Amino acid sequence: MMTDDDIRARVVDIQQTLDRLLADTTPAPVGTTGTAGVPDAASGSIVVDRARLMHIRQQLDALLASLNRR
């Protein structure tokens, strides 16, 4: 069974990973050729909306705040 401290540490780890993803994401260039939103099969990449990443980050913040109030 995980303790609150274990969960807290895991949430912080996920937050840091997500922060790195957010730091690496840049808006897509405008006026390029190709099909938007289609993953590159060779690289295994997928397109993730920055707003979704921010929403996940907010959820993690709320989870950590809830743990800290316990």
N, C-alpha and C positions, 0 to 999 in steps of 0.2 A: 504494500500500500504506500502511495506517495504521501509525503508530508506536505504541509503548506509551503515550507521552504523549498522543497523539491519542485513543486508546481510553480512557485514564484520564479525560481531560477530558469525553468523551462520557458515560461512566458517571456522573460527578459531575453533569452536566447533567440526565441522566435521574433521578438521585436527587432533585435539587432540584424537578423537576417533580412527581415522585411525592409528595414531602413537602408540596407545595402542595395536591395532591389530598387527601392524608390530613388536612391541616389544615382543608380545606373540608368534609369529610364529617362529618355528624352522624348519630347513630342515628335511625332512622325513628320517627315518633311512633306511639304505641300507641292503638288504638281509633278510627282514622280510617276514612273510607269510601273505596272505590275498590279496585282490584285490585293487590295487592302484586306487585312484580317485573315489571310490564308497562311497557315504555318509553313515554314520551310521544312519539307520532309527530310532532307538530307541532314539538317542540323538538329532536328527534333525541337525546334523553337515553337513557341506559341505566343500569341498576342494577348496581353493582359492589360486591361484598361487601368490607367493610373488611379482613377476614382475608386475602383474596386480595391486596389492595394491600400489606399488611404482609409477606406471603410474597415478593412481588416485591421489596420493599425489602430484605429479608434476602438474597435472591439477589444483588442488586446490591452489597450490602456484602461478600459473600463473593467476588464477582468482583473488586471493587476491592482487597480484601486480597490476593488471588492475584496481581494485577498488581503490587502493591507489593512482594511477596516476590521478584519476578523480578529 
